[in-house]
Amino acid sequence: MTFTGARRLGLMGGTFNPVHLGHLRAAEEISEHLGLDRVVFMPAARAPHKPGLDLASFGHRLTMLNFAVRGQDRFRVSDLEDGLPGPSYTANTLEEVAARLDEGCRLFFLVGFDSFRTVGQWHRCLDLFRLASFVVFRRPGLGSGLSSVGEVLARILGPFPDMEADGSGQGGTLSWAGFQPVHYYPGCRLEISSTDLRNRLVLGDSVRYLVPDSVREYIEANSLYHS
């Protein structure tokens, strides 16, 4: 039931190293704003763009995600990427997910602007925008907006013919012929990053109130990210 039974399904990929309240808040706000029936968190098994990152094992990251979403009916966690061959390329994952969706279900891919800035370097980048409707959300410390998203995409897809700003101040949508719409959401303003969390843990500092308590307790019980 992870990928079936929904009309509008969101997919949030990433290393989640570790998952934190910023991830969860972004998923909550976007699912409300776009009327998503479900958001599936997809931890990368073998992240191709972060080979030098000090990753906790896939099993640890998957377990922390399951703890984090417990009690939230709209959220799910998938281990799909661990069963796919080779590096965890987003295009391959989206293709696999799309093949499992109910007929007529719309797929949305949620990604922070920090990652989205490099989308032109991603494997099969043009296919990405045919497979899913991207939802780009603001990330702490980065200036971004609908026009910034458009500038990134114009280098890949060419000049965009249609930019529709949301009159409610909630971002907007960009459209290209032959590709699914790209949405920008300017909320999700929790100033939290996984890099900062790992740095805190190496120093022995607390991450309380930055991650769910169940995740913090799991990190402490397993001595994750400590020097």
C-alpha positions as semicolon CSV with decimal commas, in nm:
position;residue;x (nm);y (nm);z (nm)
1;M;0,000;0,000;0,000
2;T;0,302;0,233;0,000
3;F;0,249;0,351;-0,358
4;T;-0,113;0,249;-0,422
5;G;-0,441;0,387;-0,294
6;A;-0,351;0,754;-0,350
7;R;-0,461;1,002;-0,616
8;R;-0,182;1,251;-0,542
9;L;0,137;1,102;-0,401
10;G;0,444;1,289;-0,286
11;L;0,790;1,135;-0,277
12;M;1,069;1,287;-0,068
13;G;1,411;1,141;-0,136
14;G;1,740;1,211;0,036
15;T;2,006;1,059;0,257
16;F;1,817;1,155;0,578
17;N;2,147;1,144;0,762
18;P;1,971;1,189;1,003
19;V;1,605;1,276;0,943
20;H;1,503;1,592;1,132
21;L;1,201;1,810;1,201
22;G;1,277;2,027;0,896
23;H;1,215;1,729;0,667
24;L;0,891;1,645;0,844
25;R;0,766;2,002;0,853
26;A;0,836;2,049;0,481
27;A;0,640;1,733;0,400
28;E;0,352;1,842;0,623
29;E;0,321;2,191;0,476
30;I;0,355;2,080;0,114
31;S;0,108;1,795;0,153
32;E;-0,146;2,042;0,290
33;H;-0,073;2,307;0,027
34;L;-0,096;2,070;-0,272
35;G;-0,357;1,834;-0,131
36;L;-0,134;1,527;-0,132
37;D;-0,295;1,209;-0,005
38;R;0,037;1,062;0,103
39;V;0,407;1,144;0,128
40;V;0,659;0,859;0,101
41;F;1,009;0,916;0,243
42;M;1,270;0,734;0,035
43;P;1,620;0,709;0,189
44;A;1,899;0,680;-0,068
45;A;2,075;0,345;-0,046
46;R;2,385;0,454;-0,241
47;A;2,386;0,831;-0,291
48;P;2,577;0,904;-0,616
49;H;2,644;1,274;-0,543
50;K;2,761;1,228;-0,181
51;P;3,024;0,953;-0,199
52;G;3,244;1,108;0,070
53;L;2,964;1,176;0,317
54;D;2,989;1,001;0,654
55;L;2,665;0,807;0,610
56;A;2,501;0,602;0,880
57;S;2,409;0,262;0,740
58;F;2,097;0,231;0,527
59;G;1,939;0,021;0,802
60;H;1,997;0,289;1,066
61;R;1,861;0,566;0,843
62;L;1,556;0,358;0,750
63;T;1,484;0,279;1,114
64;M;1,511;0,646;1,215
65;L;1,265;0,742;0,941
66;N;1,017;0,480;1,060
67;F;1,044;0,620;1,411
68;A;1,003;0,975;1,282
69;V;0,676;0,914;1,090
70;R;0,513;0,690;1,350
71;G;0,161;0,813;1,425
72;Q;0,129;1,025;1,108
73;D;-0,115;0,841;0,882
74;R;-0,028;1,047;0,573
75;F;0,344;0,960;0,589
76;R;0,510;0,635;0,479
77;V;0,868;0,508;0,447
78;S;0,999;0,294;0,161
79;D;1,312;0,080;0,134
80;L;1,271;0,048;-0,244
81;E;1,613;0,194;-0,332
82;D;1,794;-0,074;-0,133
83;G;1,660;-0,330;-0,380
84;L;1,754;-0,139;-0,696
85;P;2,090;-0,208;-0,864
86;G;2,370;0,045;-0,888
87;P;2,380;0,401;-0,752
88;S;2,053;0,553;-0,623
89;Y;1,976;0,771;-0,924
90;T;1,654;0,971;-0,884
91;A;1,542;0,902;-1,242
92;N;1,560;0,526;-1,188
93;T;1,371;0,554;-0,860
94;L;1,096;0,772;-1,008
95;E;1,061;0,531;-1,299
96;E;1,021;0,238;-1,061
97;V;0,770;0,424;-0,843
98;A;0,568;0,543;-1,144
99;A;0,531;0,182;-1,261
100;R;0,372;0,093;-0,925
101;L;0,117;0,376;-0,905
102;D;-0,255;0,335;-0,955
103;E;-0,380;0,453;-1,292
104;G;-0,446;0,827;-1,284
105;C;-0,230;0,893;-0,975
106;R;-0,014;1,208;-0,996
107;L;0,341;1,183;-0,865
108;F;0,513;1,480;-0,697
109;F;0,883;1,483;-0,609
110;L;0,971;1,703;-0,309
111;V;1,322;1,850;-0,303
112;G;1,496;2,136;-0,123
113;F;1,636;2,423;-0,327
114;D;1,990;2,340;-0,209
115;S;1,976;2,005;-0,391
116;F;1,766;2,135;-0,679
117;R;2,035;2,386;-0,782
118;T;2,242;2,093;-0,914
119;V;1,957;1,913;-1,093
120;G;2,119;1,974;-1,432
121;Q;2,399;1,737;-1,327
122;W;2,165;1,456;-1,224
123;H;2,148;1,131;-1,419
124;R;1,891;1,149;-1,706
125;C;1,786;1,493;-1,585
126;L;1,534;1,557;-1,867
127;D;1,349;1,236;-1,781
128;L;1,301;1,360;-1,426
129;F;1,058;1,629;-1,537
130;R;0,856;1,385;-1,747
131;L;0,822;1,133;-1,465
132;A;0,708;1,361;-1,182
133;S;0,599;1,710;-1,097
134;F;0,881;1,864;-0,892
135;V;0,800;2,060;-0,576
136;V;1,098;2,276;-0,480
137;F;1,095;2,416;-0,128
138;R;1,303;2,682;0,043
139;R;1,607;2,573;0,244
140;P;1,772;2,763;0,533
141;G;2,034;3,019;0,442
142;L;1,967;3,014;0,067
143;G;1,804;3,293;-0,129
144;S;1,545;3,137;-0,353
145;G;1,213;3,210;-0,515
146;L;1,002;3,123;-0,816
147;S;1,237;3,315;-1,047
148;S;1,544;3,137;-0,899
149;V;1,385;2,801;-0,973
150;G;1,307;2,924;-1,325
151;E;1,670;3,025;-1,382
152;V;1,790;2,676;-1,287
153;L;1,538;2,511;-1,518
154;A;1,592;2,750;-1,809
155;R;1,948;2,620;-1,839
156;I;1,810;2,268;-1,881
157;L;1,473;2,303;-2,053
158;G;1,512;2,636;-2,232
159;P;1,318;2,962;-2,173
160;F;0,998;2,890;-1,985
161;P;0,672;2,997;-2,151
162;D;0,457;3,013;-1,841
163;M;0,530;3,135;-1,486
164;E;0,226;3,151;-1,263
165;A;0,281;3,324;-0,929
166;D;0,050;3,219;-0,648
167;G;-0,158;3,518;-0,543
168;S;-0,172;3,392;-0,184
169;G;0,204;3,434;-0,148
170;Q;0,261;3,058;-0,141
171;G;0,502;3,042;-0,432
172;G;0,396;2,947;-0,782
173;T;0,422;2,714;-1,078
174;L;0,644;2,692;-1,387
175;S;0,534;2,507;-1,701
176;W;0,709;2,376;-2,013
177;A;0,544;2,193;-2,302
178;G;0,614;1,821;-2,278
179;F;0,711;1,829;-1,909
180;Q;0,516;1,818;-1,585
181;P;0,467;2,147;-1,395
182;V;0,732;2,251;-1,143
183;H;0,606;2,405;-0,819
184;Y;0,789;2,632;-0,578
185;Y;0,689;2,649;-0,211
186;P;0,851;2,923;0,002
187;G;0,749;2,796;0,348
188;C;0,928;2,531;0,556
189;R;1,139;2,784;0,744
190;L;1,284;2,563;1,018
191;E;1,657;2,640;1,023
192;I;1,775;2,281;1,059
193;S;2,021;2,080;0,851
194;S;2,154;1,725;0,881
195;T;2,510;1,856;0,848
196;D;2,466;2,080;1,151
197;L;2,312;1,792;1,347
198;R;2,607;1,565;1,271
199;N;2,851;1,838;1,375
200;R;2,666;1,883;1,703
201;L;2,672;1,511;1,772
202;V;3,045;1,485;1,700
203;L;3,100;1,758;1,962
204;G;2,871;1,584;2,209
205;D;2,609;1,861;2,193
206;S;2,235;1,801;2,225
207;V;2,002;1,768;1,926
208;R;1,691;1,775;2,142
209;Y;1,401;1,966;1,977
210;L;1,574;1,939;1,637
211;V;1,480;1,577;1,571
212;P;1,186;1,369;1,701
213;D;1,258;1,233;2,048
214;S;1,241;0,876;1,920
215;V;1,513;0,956;1,664
216;R;1,731;1,127;1,925
217;E;1,700;0,828;2,156
218;Y;1,790;0,590;1,872
219;I;2,098;0,796;1,783
220;E;2,211;0,796;2,145
221;A;2,143;0,422;2,195
222;N;2,347;0,334;1,886
223;S;2,620;0,600;1,928
224;L;2,560;0,731;1,576
225;Y;2,763;1,024;1,439
226;H;2,988;1,038;1,747
227;S;3,361;1,083;1,693
